[in-house]
């Protein structure tokens, strides 16, 4: 067995016996080889072509064939066909240029030529790229402790895996000098040797995660012991070989499982958007009227792994197992949607709309129903989430750039594009593919809407300056310099702009990516000093003032702004980049002093934090004059010290109860009482449809009859309401003195509470029977 050693750049084998085909390089201590360097260097790697009897070797380098003494070179661990490689970190310029590829690009060894070079295949390249083997090293993708999976496409392994099969998951325990991996699998007793190309990284399991057996596994490696595919457990320990130790509800001892047999179960919470997994042949309790395309919202969670899901076409939650469902991206208010082209009959019907109709989500019911606002329509259009698709949010004429998270280019056509390049949307296809145009490239550029992101347009009249860090504009400086500021006078359809610079006779043609907008404020605009700005006199971050003007030098605006702040006699003079626009206050608005303000700039004038007043006048520097009753002292406030007091309207998801001033609701009480607390599920033209934990159907009332109450949240410390005779579902093992913590809240307000000193399942209760335990909350 030869003695093997390696350093951080090369793997070197110390073995005096050479064979034809061996990879060699000059020893580090060799200063002047006997036959000279012959075009090679210390870093050159060559292949032994012949071994004469005189102790010399004939070696083929990229620079040509060379004769060397056997004691002047050392063996290298060779690269092999199919291995992943990348440029060595110490190679400044490879022998064969990489052209537009970055230094960290990985390639695959396609073949090894006798002439002393290798051919590497790069993603997107039409043919192999010639390379000097001395410039490249094996790509080390893995490190000790990484979780890996044997590639499912692997046909034959270089080393014997034994009973380990494709798809098996293990943990890297060591890396050998030749970059092969020692991996422990829970299904075999000893580590296996694997080539890095034979495995791929997987997301590791972690202690505390919920897991279940994959539907594709008929018999797990560790036999069933009362478990099923619907059994959900929590990982309590992980062995060094990846073996999972799992705790399952109502099971006395933990269960062992091979990680290859398991999959993670989403850690659901009430309010998550879900659908049935594609891998599930049938949900635990059957399909009922739910389909694979149905999208719902989690209504309640049970500690045995079951859950209830609210669908817009069901009056009762759909009961299923957590293992049946997966999370989906939620719809959000403000998104543009339309009915999918594959839907001919939407669940709620077309309602005088058509497949071409699109609108903006204005409201979302608790069962997922989308209430969509369509242009020129008075009524909201109801759409089931399973029938809807999101639009890109882009329009013809929008300016876009490559999403920063995608790297420099998303597809082959973007080879000339950089991350900061800007293009303009020319057309949008039905499949959300875009045609883009840009000022530095002829023709259209194809892209998908998911590959780009919208950026702010530069418009005529904008003040601009060259982008910070710009080395050189696309078409050179042409008389301009980095500190010049100018005004945009024209914007072409492809984004090209023309800028008027002081001192330059002609308009300056520019690429919008070379510029950034110089924030320009109008006189009278309200601004706030940014959080990262420095203080000045009594002012600091958060101070609000009114723009009084801009300062100009002989050659134009110098980028500074004049701002008046109440309480300061001098104007603040500083760069516009230290300011941001804020909403202007108006006469008649109700305001009160912010809680964190201990002493207002102009004093309390007999008022307190609880005082609410109306703005009666506003000075030019932003000082507020507050209306006060006749005879009392005038009250003046700094605008940065106040919050606007607005009447809060009831929204979907709010917790509410009947106002004490309502003797009888319009639609009567039914089973609801004055103490009952419910959750708003839907809103219909001034009417609320409210879910109570003790009702199977939604309770209808008028919006003006109800008032908001604080919602209970997971983690709240609670106790029973004083004077409670009997909770809705009985005391159980508890008493009126019991105190606990909320561990679950259903969408209808039903509470799950863990009381102190109690084990087992949580106590189920009506929120009307429970109040916050303020003492315990403060102590916590």
SULCORVEN-V906250 format. One record per run of one state. SS is the DSSP state (hx for helix, st for strand, lp for the rest). FROM is the first residue (numbers start at 0). TO is the last residue. If there is no record, write none. Layout:
# SULCORVEN-V906250
SS:FROM:TO
SS:FROM:TO
This chain:
# SULCORVEN-V906250
lp:0:1
st:2:5
lp:6:9
st:10:13
lp:14:21
st:22:25
lp:26:44
st:45:49
lp:50:54
st:55:60
lp:61:62
st:63:68
hx:69:71
st:72:75
lp:76:82
st:83:86
lp:87:105
st:106:111
lp:112:115
st:116:120
lp:121:127
st:128:131
hx:132:134
st:135:137
lp:138:145
st:146:149
lp:150:167
st:168:174
lp:175:179
st:180:184
lp:185:190
st:191:193
lp:194:194
hx:195:197
st:198:200
lp:201:208
st:209:212
lp:213:231
st:232:237
lp:238:242
st:243:247
lp:248:253
st:254:256
lp:257:257
hx:258:260
st:261:263
lp:264:271
st:272:275
lp:276:294
st:295:300
lp:301:304
st:305:309
lp:310:316
st:317:320
hx:321:323
st:324:326
lp:327:334
st:335:338
lp:339:356
st:357:363
lp:364:368
st:369:372
lp:373:379
st:380:382
lp:383:383
hx:384:386
st:387:389
lp:390:397
st:398:401
lp:402:402
hx:403:405
lp:406:410
hx:411:413
lp:414:421
st:422:427
lp:428:431
st:432:437
lp:438:439
st:440:447
hx:448:450
st:451:454
lp:455:461
st:462:465
lp:466:483
st:484:490
lp:491:495
st:496:500
lp:501:506
st:507:509
lp:510:510
hx:511:513
st:514:516
lp:517:524
st:525:528
lp:529:534
st:535:535
lp:536:537
st:538:538
lp:539:542
st:543:552
lp:553:554
st:555:563
lp:564:570
st:571:574
hx:575:577
st:578:580
lp:581:588
st:589:592
lp:593:611
st:612:617
lp:618:622
st:623:625
lp:626:633
st:634:636
lp:637:637
hx:638:640
st:641:643
lp:644:653
st:654:657
lp:658:676
st:677:683
lp:684:685
st:686:690
lp:691:697
st:698:701
hx:702:704
st:705:708
lp:709:715
st:716:719
lp:720:737
st:738:744
lp:745:749
st:750:754
lp:755:761
st:762:764
lp:765:765
hx:766:768
st:769:771
lp:772:772
hx:773:778
lp:779:779
